[in-house]
Amino acid sequence: QVQLVESGGGLVQAGGSLRLSCATSGRTSTRYSMGWFRQAPGKEREFVAAITWSGLTYYGGSVKGRFTISRDNAKNAVYLQMNSLKPEDTAVYYCAAAPNSRDLMSLTTRGTYDYWGQGTQVTVSS
């Protein structure tokens, strides 16, 4: 079992930045790929970014060039640096863990992930 806890969400003005963190615990010996998804009210969960154990990354088209996913395997932590935030980035952001190693494209699919955090709210004002 793996437990995931997100932190770092909050209220920010358009054009600002936030850094989200995902702390993992439990079966840390398993080499999981990690992903970030987001969900706004009335919308489906949307893929944001993913990273493999070795550090290979992939981004959704709406955030490419603005967001950066990273991980520190020694600390069992995953991060999402969000820059140039827009009001349409407003959502609950979820961290998730998937069995490693899958192809990058599979990490864009919600069903690939076995574990999910409870989410952290990000609100971007205009």
Short mmCIF file of the C-alpha atoms (twelve columns), coordinates in Angstrom:
data_MODEL
# 
_entry.id   MODEL 
# 
loop_
_atom_site.group_PDB 
_atom_site.id 
_atom_site.type_symbol 
_atom_site.label_atom_id 
_atom_site.label_alt_id 
_atom_site.label_comp_id 
_atom_site.label_asym_id 
_atom_site.label_seq_id 
_atom_site.Cartn_x 
_atom_site.Cartn_y 
_atom_site.Cartn_z 
_atom_site.pdbx_PDB_model_num 
ATOM 1   C CA . GLN A 1   0.000   0.000  0.000   1 
ATOM 2   C CA . VAL A 2   1.064   3.552  -0.760  1 
ATOM 3   C CA . GLN A 3   -0.295  6.685  0.883   1 
ATOM 4   C CA . LEU A 4   -0.139  10.046 -0.914  1 
ATOM 5   C CA . VAL A 5   -0.623  13.482 0.653   1 
ATOM 6   C CA . GLU A 6   -0.650  16.670 -1.438  1 
ATOM 7   C CA . SER A 7   0.208   20.128 -0.129  1 
ATOM 8   C CA . GLY A 8   1.021   23.600 -1.429  1 
ATOM 9   C CA . GLY A 9   -2.298  24.624 -2.939  1 
ATOM 10  C CA . GLY A 10  -3.837  28.024 -2.362  1 
ATOM 11  C CA . LEU A 11  -5.046  31.274 -3.910  1 
ATOM 12  C CA . VAL A 12  -2.844  33.063 -6.431  1 
ATOM 13  C CA . GLN A 13  -3.311  35.846 -8.974  1 
ATOM 14  C CA . ALA A 14  -3.137  35.169 -12.697 1 
ATOM 15  C CA . GLY A 15  0.479   35.103 -13.825 1 
ATOM 16  C CA . GLY A 16  1.710   33.909 -10.454 1 
ATOM 17  C CA . SER A 17  3.323   30.658 -9.366  1 
ATOM 18  C CA . LEU A 18  2.696   27.806 -6.939  1 
ATOM 19  C CA . ARG A 19  4.673   24.691 -6.055  1 
ATOM 20  C CA . LEU A 20  2.713   21.569 -5.131  1 
ATOM 21  C CA . SER A 21  4.256   18.710 -3.163  1 
ATOM 22  C CA . CYS A 22  3.225   15.072 -2.874  1 
ATOM 23  C CA . ALA A 23  4.584   13.113 0.076   1 
ATOM 24  C CA . THR A 24  4.508   9.323  -0.261  1 
ATOM 25  C CA . SER A 25  4.678   6.623  2.383   1 
ATOM 26  C CA . GLY A 26  4.089   2.894  2.663   1 
ATOM 27  C CA . ARG A 27  5.504   0.475  0.095   1 
ATOM 28  C CA . THR A 28  8.330   2.729  -1.018  1 
ATOM 29  C CA . SER A 29  10.393  -0.190 -2.304  1 
ATOM 30  C CA . THR A 30  8.139   -0.339 -5.377  1 
ATOM 31  C CA . ARG A 31  9.351   1.810  -8.252  1 
ATOM 32  C CA . TYR A 32  6.175   3.744  -9.062  1 
ATOM 33  C CA . SER A 33  5.591   6.193  -11.828 1 
ATOM 34  C CA . MET A 34  3.859   9.324  -10.560 1 
ATOM 35  C CA . GLY A 35  1.295   11.651 -12.056 1 
ATOM 36  C CA . TRP A 36  -0.656  14.823 -11.420 1 
ATOM 37  C CA . PHE A 37  -4.300  15.211 -12.455 1 
ATOM 38  C CA . ARG A 38  -6.762  18.029 -11.874 1 
ATOM 39  C CA . GLN A 39  -10.530 18.355 -11.751 1 
ATOM 40  C CA . ALA A 40  -12.602 21.527 -11.917 1 
ATOM 41  C CA . PRO A 41  -16.301 21.663 -10.916 1 
ATOM 42  C CA . GLY A 42  -18.491 20.124 -13.601 1 
ATOM 43  C CA . LYS A 43  -15.531 18.802 -15.590 1 
ATOM 44  C CA . GLU A 44  -13.814 15.435 -15.919 1 
ATOM 45  C CA . ARG A 45  -10.435 14.703 -14.407 1 
ATOM 46  C CA . GLU A 46  -7.696  16.037 -16.678 1 
ATOM 47  C CA . PHE A 47  -4.146  14.742 -17.066 1 
ATOM 48  C CA . VAL A 48  -1.541  17.336 -16.094 1 
ATOM 49  C CA . ALA A 49  1.896   15.689 -15.911 1 
ATOM 50  C CA . ALA A 50  3.659   12.377 -15.254 1 
ATOM 51  C CA . ILE A 51  7.148   11.207 -14.380 1 
ATOM 52  C CA . THR A 52  8.719   7.738  -14.386 1 
ATOM 53  C CA . TRP A 53  11.047  6.354  -11.730 1 
ATOM 54  C CA . SER A 54  14.031  7.275  -13.883 1 
ATOM 55  C CA . GLY A 55  12.806  10.831 -14.462 1 
ATOM 56  C CA . LEU A 56  11.231  10.707 -17.934 1 
ATOM 57  C CA . THR A 57  8.439   13.313 -18.074 1 
ATOM 58  C CA . TYR A 58  5.283   13.973 -20.088 1 
ATOM 59  C CA . TYR A 59  2.836   16.896 -19.984 1 
ATOM 60  C CA . GLY A 60  -0.694  17.648 -21.007 1 
ATOM 61  C CA . GLY A 61  -0.967  20.146 -23.829 1 
ATOM 62  C CA . SER A 62  -2.679  22.817 -21.735 1 
ATOM 63  C CA . VAL A 63  0.228   23.073 -19.266 1 
ATOM 64  C CA . LYS A 64  3.267   22.281 -21.412 1 
ATOM 65  C CA . GLY A 65  5.875   25.004 -21.071 1 
ATOM 66  C CA . ARG A 66  4.340   26.378 -17.868 1 
ATOM 67  C CA . PHE A 67  4.407   23.436 -15.417 1 
ATOM 68  C CA . THR A 68  7.334   21.215 -14.399 1 
ATOM 69  C CA . ILE A 69  7.067   17.838 -12.662 1 
ATOM 70  C CA . SER A 70  10.014  16.490 -10.680 1 
ATOM 71  C CA . ARG A 71  10.752  13.854 -8.057  1 
ATOM 72  C CA . ASP A 72  13.239  13.092 -5.321  1 
ATOM 73  C CA . ASN A 73  13.316  9.326  -4.903  1 
ATOM 74  C CA . ALA A 74  15.507  9.537  -1.798  1 
ATOM 75  C CA . LYS A 75  12.811  11.658 -0.123  1 
ATOM 76  C CA . ASN A 76  9.867   9.747  -1.637  1 
ATOM 77  C CA . ALA A 77  8.451   13.041 -2.869  1 
ATOM 78  C CA . VAL A 78  7.010   14.422 -6.116  1 
ATOM 79  C CA . TYR A 79  6.588   18.079 -7.025  1 
ATOM 80  C CA . LEU A 80  4.674   20.201 -9.513  1 
ATOM 81  C CA . GLN A 81  6.045   23.678 -10.171 1 
ATOM 82  C CA . MET A 82  3.296   25.809 -11.743 1 
ATOM 83  C CA . ASN A 83  4.245   29.092 -13.412 1 
ATOM 84  C CA . SER A 84  2.291   31.644 -15.452 1 
ATOM 85  C CA . LEU A 85  -0.937  30.458 -13.870 1 
ATOM 86  C CA . LYS A 86  -4.241  31.171 -15.602 1 
ATOM 87  C CA . PRO A 87  -7.803  31.228 -14.229 1 
ATOM 88  C CA . GLU A 88  -8.525  28.051 -16.203 1 
ATOM 89  C CA . ASP A 89  -5.903  26.267 -14.063 1 
ATOM 90  C CA . THR A 90  -8.298  26.525 -11.104 1 
ATOM 91  C CA . ALA A 91  -9.052  22.979 -9.921  1 
ATOM 92  C CA . VAL A 92  -8.400  20.372 -7.276  1 
ATOM 93  C CA . TYR A 93  -5.005  18.833 -8.034  1 
ATOM 94  C CA . TYR A 94  -4.431  15.140 -7.298  1 
ATOM 95  C CA . CYS A 95  -1.213  13.170 -6.993  1 
ATOM 96  C CA . ALA A 96  -1.292  9.534  -8.124  1 
ATOM 97  C CA . ALA A 97  1.015   6.481  -8.248  1 
ATOM 98  C CA . ALA A 98  1.137   3.805  -10.966 1 
ATOM 99  C CA . PRO A 99  3.129   0.572  -11.385 1 
ATOM 100 C CA . ASN A 100 6.473   1.213  -13.020 1 
ATOM 101 C CA . SER A 101 7.423   1.046  -15.760 1 
ATOM 102 C CA . ARG A 102 4.708   1.673  -18.299 1 
ATOM 103 C CA . ASP A 103 4.989   3.607  -21.513 1 
ATOM 104 C CA . LEU A 104 4.529   7.337  -21.091 1 
ATOM 105 C CA . MET A 105 1.270   7.461  -23.034 1 
ATOM 106 C CA . SER A 106 -0.390  5.045  -20.599 1 
ATOM 107 C CA . LEU A 107 0.327   7.486  -17.770 1 
ATOM 108 C CA . THR A 108 -2.169  9.955  -19.239 1 
ATOM 109 C CA . THR A 109 -5.016  7.543  -18.363 1 
ATOM 110 C CA . ARG A 110 -6.687  7.649  -14.943 1 
ATOM 111 C CA . GLY A 111 -7.168  3.884  -14.762 1 
ATOM 112 C CA . THR A 112 -3.420  3.296  -14.915 1 
ATOM 113 C CA . TYR A 113 -2.962  4.600  -11.369 1 
ATOM 114 C CA . ASP A 114 -3.445  2.424  -8.284  1 
ATOM 115 C CA . TYR A 115 -3.207  5.082  -5.571  1 
ATOM 116 C CA . TRP A 116 -4.535  8.643  -5.252  1 
ATOM 117 C CA . GLY A 117 -4.191  11.454 -2.761  1 
ATOM 118 C CA . GLN A 118 -7.139  13.482 -1.477  1 
ATOM 119 C CA . GLY A 119 -6.219  16.546 -3.511  1 
ATOM 120 C CA . THR A 120 -5.252  20.157 -2.886  1 
ATOM 121 C CA . GLN A 121 -7.226  23.177 -4.100  1 
ATOM 122 C CA . VAL A 122 -5.595  25.647 -6.486  1 
ATOM 123 C CA . THR A 123 -7.518  28.845 -7.222  1 
ATOM 124 C CA . VAL A 124 -6.248  31.398 -9.748  1 
ATOM 125 C CA . SER A 125 -7.972  34.773 -9.627  1 
ATOM 126 C CA . SER A 126 -8.359  37.204 -12.524 1 
# 
